[in-house]
Amino acid sequence: MKNKILALLVMMILVAMSPAFAAFPVKHVSSVEKEQTINTLNKKTPVLGKAYDKASTAADNFKRAFHMRNTMSPAKHNGNTVGILSLVFGILGVVGVFVAGFGLLFSTAAIVLGAIGLSHHEQFSLAGLILGILGFILSLIVILVVVALFL
């Protein structure tokens, strides 16, 4: 049974890695056809009305952009990841109040991330901070009640 599952997984990986397995049809172009297309583009499309020369054609700009794609700097991240994490940890902190110590742990993380998110003006940070404080207080109350009842 294990061998059949392993063989199935190997076959799925091999099929997924083949170049024909794409979301769109892939046409294999020979190097001669590629050069003919580039030469045609060089003759027909000068970029931004500049005088025709090899460096200012659309095909060369495309080549430069294609080869530079790995060296470009990554885009700036303008999301609210810290705020969302604060909110998630705040919810887990409130829900985890009755589980030994988890409410305190998640609530502390929510308070820290909420404070960081507020300094970056992220959307969900205030909600995460409030839930973190609420979870922290409820966790302390539950711990004190349990200690008082059993000691």
N, C-alpha and C positions, 0 to 999 in steps of 0.2 A: 504494500500500500504506500509506504514511504517513497519507494522508488518511482511509482507512478506519479505521485505528487511532485517529486523533484523533477522528473522528466517534463511534466506539464509546465512547471515554473520556468525551466530552461527554455522551452519552446516559446513561451510567452515573451520572455526577455529578448530572445533572438528576433522574433517577429517585430517587436516594438522598436528594436534598434535598427532595423533595415531602412534604407533611405526611401523606399517606396511607401512606407507607412507614415503618411503625412496628412495634415488636415486639408491639403490642396494637392492637385496633381503636380508632380515634379517632372519636368522635361529635362532629360539629359542632353546637354548641348556639347558638341565637340569643340575643341579649341579653335578650329578653323571658323566655325559658325560664330563663335564668340568674338573673334577678331574682326570678322565681317560686320557684325552688329556694331561693334565699337567704332570701326572706321566709318560706317554709315552715320552714326550719331555725331561723330567728329565733323563730318561734312555738313550736316543739316542743322545742328543746334549750337551756335555760339551762345555763351552765357551772358546775360545782361547787356546785350548789344555791343559787347567788346569786339574789337577787331579779331578776326579768326587767327588763333594760334593754338597750338596743342594744349597749352596750360589752361586755357579758359573755356574749354568745351565741357558740355554736360557729362560726357562719358568719363573724362578725367576727374571731374569733381565727384562723380559717383564712385570712381575707383578710390580716390583719396578718402572719401567718407566711409567706404566699405572697409578699408584697411585701418582706419583710425578708430573704429567703433570700440575696440578693446582698450584703447589708450585714453578715451574721454573720461572726464571725472564724473562720478555718479551724481544723479540729480539730487537736489536738496530735498530733505524729508520734512514736509510741513504738516504731518499728521498729529494726532493726539494720542499716541501710544501710551505715554505715561498716565494720562488721564483715564484712558480705558482700563489700563491695568489697575489703577487705583480703585476704580469703580468695581471691577471684578473681585479684587481682594476685599473690598469693603462688604460686598454681598456675601462672599465666602466667610468673612469674619462674623457677620450677623447670623448666618445660617449655622456656622460652626461653634456657636456659643455653648451648646450643650455637649460638644465633643471635647474631651479632655485636652485643653491647651490649644486646640486648633483655632478657636475664635480669637484668642489672644495673639497668636502668631500672624494670622491673616490680617487682623485689625491693625497690628503694628505696621505691617507692610503697606496697608492702605493709607495709613496716616503719613508715613514717610513719602510714598509716591504721590499722595495728594498734595503735600506741601511742595514737592518738587514741581508738580504739574501746575500749581497755582503761580509759581514764579515764572513759568513759561506761558501763562495765560491759556492753558488748555481747557477744553470744554467740560469734560466729565470729572475734572479734578476736585471740584468743590463737593460734588455728590459723593465721590469716593472718600474724601476727607471726613465728611459728616457720617457716612456709614462706618468708617473706620473708628471714629471716636465712639459712636454708639455701640459698636461691637466690642470695643475695648472695655467700656464701662459695664456692659451686660456680662462680659466674660469675668470681670473682677467680682461682680455681684454674685454670679453663679459659683465661682470658686469660694468666696467667703461663706455663702450659704452651705455649700457642701462641707467645708471645713467645720463650720459651726454645728452641723447636724451629726457629723461622725466623730467629733472629738469632744 
